[in-house]
Amino acid sequence: MATIISNRRVAEGIYVMHAEGRFEAKQGQFFMVRGWDNYPLLSRPLSVYDQDERGVKFLYKVAGEGTRMLSRMQAGDDVTLLGPLGNGFPAAEGRTALIGGGIGIAPLFYAARHLEQADLYLGYSVEVYEEHEFRSLGHPVEIDLGGIVLDRANFDDYDTIFICGPEPMLRAAQMKSAMSSGRAQVYVSLENRMACGIGACLVCSVGCENGRKKACVDGPVFRAGEVVFA
Amino acid sequence: MIETTLDTACHIGEVTFKNPVVMASGTFGFGKEYGKLYDLSKLGGVSGKGITLHPKSGNSGIRVHETPSGMLNSVGLENPGVQAFLDEECAFWETLDTVRIVNLGGGTIQDYVDGARLIDDDSQKRQSEGRKAVDLVELNISCPNVKAGGMAYGIKTCIAREVVREVRAATTLPLMVKLSPNAEDIADMARMCEEEGAEAVSLINTLSGMKIDVRKRRSVFENLYAGLSGPAVKPIALRMVHQVCQRVNIPVVGMGGISSAEDMIEFIMAGAEAVQVGTYNFVNGQAGADLAEGLERFMLEEGIRSLNEIRGIL
C-alpha cells in the first residue's frame, strides 16, 4: 500500500499522481497500480513519470474505468503498487533525443532528468501539458501540437533515441529509423495491455524478430528494429 | 494448539496436497515469477503453463480484454514445447515443496501421446536417479483458443474419449483431465474420464466469449473468440462442479473465479476435493499465500477441523 500525496489534473483527462514510498525505479520502468480491491480485476500498468525522496509519480490519461477510478482518488487515499517492473531504458550513449507522443511523454521525463544532454520532442493532439516541468529540466524542448512530432527530429543527428507513444507513431518511427543512416540506436517503449505484469500470463506478448517476448519483463523498452508490428 | 489439529490435506490417487489451494494453468507461468513474491511451499499445488509437444508462438494481436468481473484472454497456448519445459523448467520444479502438475495440450492425438510419453520418460529417468519434478499430468482437452485442437476435443464426449484413452495408455503418472464448460454435457464428459481410468477431473476451463470493438467494427481478438474467466464465471463453474460431483467417484478439482477462502469453501461444499485459482493471481500477487491462510482462518472460525466435514455436503 502506498498513500497518495497528491493527485492533480493537469489537462482534460490527464492527471499526475504522487504516491508515497521508497522505490528504486529506473528510467522506463513501470508499476502495476490499483486503487481498489477486486473490481476492476486488473491492475493498470503505469510508467514512472518521476521519482523523488517522497515517492513515485505517474502521469496518466483516463482511458477506461480503472484510470477513471484512479483519477478520482485524493491525497490520503491508498493505492496498491507492484513494482518497479520491467527493464526500462538502456544507458543512452552520445547525442540523445527523447520523443513522446501524447501520454507517451510520461516515461521520458524521468529518463531526461538523468541525462546530461537530451533533446526533447513532445507531441500533443489537443492540449499541451507538463510543458513547464519538462522545460525545468534544462534540456531543449520542442513542442508539437496537432502535428506529427516525429517529423521534427532528424534521426541522423542522434546516437540514441528513446520513443514512447501510440502504436502508429512507433510504427512510423521504426520506418523512419530503417530509412535513416543507422547512426542512431532507436528504442521504443510499448504500452501493451497487461494482466500479471511479472511475466507469468503472456497476455502482453510482443512479436519480435527472434520470436515472442514479454512487454512486462523483456521490455517495455525494445530496440525499434526488433519489434514486428502486427 | 487448535492450529495443529487442522486437516487441510487433499488427495488425488497417491498424490497428497498439503491444502486444496492449487494455482491454475496459464495464470502462473511455471511458478518462478510468483515464487519471487511469496513462498510457493504454502500452496497445495501448481499447475504449470499449458505445454504442447511442439513450441507454439500463440495468437497475435490483443490477448486480453477486461470485462465486468472478468477477463477474456486469447493467448493461444504460447509455450516452449514439452522438451524445453523438461530441460529448462524441471530443475526448478524439482526444488518445489508443493504438488507439481504439468498441463499438457495438443493439436493432434499423436501430439498428445508423444508429449505424454516424453514427460513420462523424463519422469522415470529422474525417478531412477532419486529425483522428481512432476507429480501429476493435467490433460487439457478444453483450451478454446487453439484452432486445431482444444475446443474440438473437449466438446463431444466420444471425441474426447479417444484422447483420454490414448494419453492414459501413454503415461504412468496420475492423470487429471481438465474439462471445458463448452462441453455438450460436462457431467457425461467427467464420467467418461473416470471410465477411461483418469485419477481426477478439473473444471472449468474458460468459457468461450467475444468482444467487439464498435469503433473499429471488428472483434478485439484476431482469433474472433476468447476465453472468459474470473468471478463472472463462478456461479456457472460451481454449478458444473456440483453436477460433475454427482456423477463421478474420482476426485474433482473445482475452479472458476475463486477469489476468497469463502469461494474455495463453496467449491468444496459442492464436492470438490481441491480447487484451482487462476485470474485472482492478477488481482492479488500474493493470492496463493493469502488464500491458504484465509482457508485456515475460516476453518478456525467455523470450527472445522477437517475439510472432509464439509466436502460435498450439498
Interface residues (C-beta under 8 A of the other chain):
Chain A: N38 Y39 P40 L41 L42 S43 G64 L82 R193 M194 A195 C196 I198 G199 A200 C201 L202 V203 C204 S205 G207 G211 R212 V217 A230
Chain B: G26 T27 F28 G29 E33 Y34 K36 L37 K49 S57 G58 S60 G61 I62 R63 V64 H65 E66 P68 S69 G70 M71 N73 V75 E78 E222 G230 P231 S259 T279 N281 F282 V283 G285
